[in-house]
Each structure stands twice: as structure tokens, then as C-alpha cells.
Amino acid sequence: MTGTRRPPRRLVLSWIALLALLGGTVFIAYLPLGIANTIIAMTIATLKGTIVAAVFMELRERNSLTLTFAGAGFFWLGIMLWLVLTDYMTRPNFPPDIH
């Protein structure tokens, strides 16, 4: 078959990296590390988000205005996560005792 195209190397490497990070997330989920599970999982999620933004959203090759708007989106996401965490941390007896 002539004229077959292969995907760009960058896409293949990012796909492999995302799969490896997914495997790391699943592996860490089954280890009894306490609060470290959440910290490690959030770090892995940040790495995956960075790969997606840099490669698939092509933010590496964009101008400063596009990067500014992408950064603003992540800034607002951080604010929303902070508000959710504040709500969660200020609730008494949450999660409720089942005993």
C-alpha cells in the first residue's frame, strides 16, 4: 500500500508518556500511602495536563496572546478548585461519621 502516513513522532511520544502516567496513577491508587496518594496523583495529573496543553493544544508554537488566554483559563480553574477546597475544609463533620 503506497502513500501510507505515519503519525508525527511528537504525537507518538506524548501518547506513550500519557499512557505511562496513566499507569502510574493506577499503580499509586493501590498503594496505601495516606495523603501522599493525593499529592502524587495531583502531580501526575498536572504533568498530563501540561503534555496535553503543550502538544495537543499546540501551545508551544503559539504567540504570547494565546498563551496569556490559556494561562487565564488555568488561573480561573485554580480559583474554582480553591473555592471547592475551602468549602470542603470548612464543613463540620465532613465526611459524616457512619458509626
Protein Blocks (a to p, Z undefined) as FASTA:
>chain_A
ZZiacddfklmmmmmmmmmmmmmmmmmmmpcghjmlmmmmmmmmmmmmmmmmmmmnommm
pcfklmmmmmmmmmmmmmmmmmmmmmmmmpghiacdfZZ
